[in-house]
Amino acid sequence: MTAFTPLKKYRFKVFVAPLFKLIECVCEIAVPFLVRAIIDNCFDVNGSHYHDLGFALGMGGIILGFAVLGFSFTMITQYLAARVSADYGYDLKQTIYRHIEECSPKQIEDYGREKAVNLLGSDSSALQNGVQYFMRLLVRAPFLVLGCLVAGFIINIYAGAAISVALLLCGLVIFFYMKKAPSKYQRLQAELDVLAASSGDMIRGIRVIHGFSKETRESQKFEVKADNYQKVAKGIWRFTSFVNPLTFATINLALIVVLFMGSYSYDSTLLSVGSIVALSSLLTQALAALLQFSTLATNLSKAIASKRRIDAFLGIESKIVGGSLENEPDLKVGEPLYALENVTLSFGGDKPVLSDLNLTINKGERIGIIGGTGSGKSTFLNLLFRYLDPSEGTVYFKGHPIKESKLSSIRGSIASVSQKGGLFQGSIKDNLTLGLHFDDETIAKALKQADAFGFVSAYPDYLDHELVELGSNLSGGQRQRLLIARALLHKREISFYDDATSALDYATDSRVRKAIFSNKEDTILFVSQRVTSVMGCDRIFVFDDGKIVGEGKHEELLKTCPVYWQTYQAQVKRQ
């Protein structure tokens, strides 16, 4: 998979469109010869059709015909280029987006979230523009230049030589530019990634920055990164700014030489007025073609740099690949849903994150998971979600190794609510339904169960109330209640609640947990650092330092698990 893979289905149009440009170029190159014939034959006293209006009108009609023909093929090419590039840009963004989804969250974190966003934005747009310019100009510009060169030799060998020298010099300038530009644009994109990452960190941590009065320090850090980006950008624009002036000056010098030659005779061959006009027109066309070629070089250089970045990202192999099993068996309450046998997970450090996990989770169970910060609770859920695979041991899902199941089958069975949330810019209804159809009555029921109906119904626009990105216009407790309402609304057979009530007060937490546990057929994994949030579960797993140090009901763990007892004493007895 490369950045050009989505372009394969358009390859016929990609290569046919430039052929239409050839017809346009032939029409353009032919016109100076027709103008030369009119001037030399109709306006020269020695011309064969001196003052012959019919000949002039006939030649003018042919010129008009060439103009219409060239314009028609130009419009066809422009339409194909615009349509194909837009469709390719859309497909490329989809390809990048799907690959982002295929990669594990850790792989995206390692690669860089802002860098991945830039691939979807500026890099894919650069490739889209590159394809458009390729279809429009890659054949037209060089063919027109070569055509003007050949036409110049046909008119006069010395004039053709002057034109060839000028075009050779221009070609060397453009070649040097295209050789150096891609690496410069790649460096510019790298600086843009750094700038985007700095901006993202500042926006996400704005409260911390204000809280510790570090606005000046963060502004200075951002200014340094912005200055670095500006220096690279200025260097590129200084480098590219010489292309057009050099080509323009070279062609105009050739035009001066042609005009100078017009007043002298070489080898008894005199440049006629018509020939001088034709050569001037050809040189102007060649200049325009070279300027277009420099524009093409600029856009192709950006596209090449972006292609390298996109190819590098698409070359990242997803560590999590789904199996072929899709139709999972419908389990009865009490049958094993998950089973872990000798599971160990390590990220390559000296110590594993999880070690020696052996447990079974049955359908319909309410499983509580408790432990201190960094004890491995969320990592354990990532194993069940199959965001991670164990380094050793096997995770079973519905009776067979989880790697044999399709990812959509596993994750389609799970409703997840995390502490960090997952609200998007849009209305409350859109955030709850996620594109599926639910009537307002069903949505209201879920909101009431999550204790969110009160503040949602208080909005004048109710479910149409707009949320900003990440739900930043809500309080932490409101965000968590909306996320819980979404999980209850979609009614998946498995529900993960990862510190989902950490921002709620104890009374609200109790009411929400009662609603979550109301359906006896649902399998619920409730992760919390509060003993009161898990003490009513059927079984509680106590995590400490990546291991399960206790398993059982609340009363059993108070007697058999010192870690659980100490947590209970610290949280409940001292209140």
HELIX and SHEET records of a PDB file:
HELIX    1   1 THR A    5  TYR A   10  5                                   6    
HELIX    2   2 ARG A   11  ILE A   38  1                                  28    
HELIX    3   3 ILE A   39  PHE A   43  3                                   5    
HELIX    4   4 LEU A   53  GLU A  102  1                                  50    
HELIX    5   5 PRO A  105  TYR A  111  1                                   7    
HELIX    6   6 ARG A  113  ASN A  118  1                                   6    
HELIX    7   7 LEU A  119  ASP A  123  3                                   5    
HELIX    8   8 SER A  124  LEU A  137  1                                  14    
HELIX    9   9 ARG A  140  ILE A  155  1                                  16    
HELIX   10  10 ILE A  157  ARG A  204  1                                  48    
HELIX   11  11 ILE A  206  GLY A  211  1                                   6    
HELIX   12  12 GLU A  215  THR A  240  1                                  26    
HELIX   13  13 VAL A  243  MET A  261  1                                  19    
HELIX   14  14 VAL A  273  LEU A  314  1                                  42    
HELIX   15  15 LYS A  377  PHE A  385  1                                   9    
HELIX   16  16 ILE A  402  GLU A  404  5                                   3    
HELIX   17  17 LEU A  407  ARG A  411  1                                   5    
HELIX   18  18 ILE A  428  THR A  433  1                                   6    
HELIX   19  19 ASP A  440  GLN A  449  1                                  10    
HELIX   20  20 PHE A  453  SER A  457  1                                   5    
HELIX   21  21 TYR A  462  ASP A  464  5                                   3    
HELIX   22  22 GLU A  469  GLY A  471  5                                   3    
HELIX   23  23 GLY A  476  HIS A  490  1                                  15    
HELIX   24  24 TYR A  506  ILE A  516  1                                  11    
HELIX   25  25 VAL A  531  VAL A  534  1                                   4    
HELIX   26  26 HIS A  554  THR A  560  1                                   7    
HELIX   27  27 PRO A  562  TYR A  568  1                                   7    
HELIX   28  28 GLN A  569  LYS A  573  3                                   5    
SHEET    1   A 2 SER A 265  TYR A 266  0                                        
SHEET    2   A 2 THR A 269  LEU A 270 -1                                        
SHEET    1   B 4 LEU A 354  ASN A 362  0                                        
SHEET    2   B 4 PRO A 336  LEU A 345 -1                                        
SHEET    3   B 4 GLU A 392  PHE A 397 -1                                        
SHEET    4   B 4 HIS A 400  PRO A 401 -1                                        
SHEET    1   C 6 ILE A 414  VAL A 417  0                                        
SHEET    2   C 6 ILE A 494  ASP A 498  1                                        
SHEET    3   C 6 THR A 523  SER A 528  1                                        
SHEET    4   C 6 ARG A 366  GLY A 371  1                                        
SHEET    5   C 6 ARG A 539  ASP A 544  1                                        
SHEET    6   C 6 LYS A 547  GLY A 552 -1                                        
SHEET    1   D 2 GLY A 426  SER A 427  0                                        
SHEET    2   D 2 GLU A 466  LEU A 467 -1                                        
END                                                                             
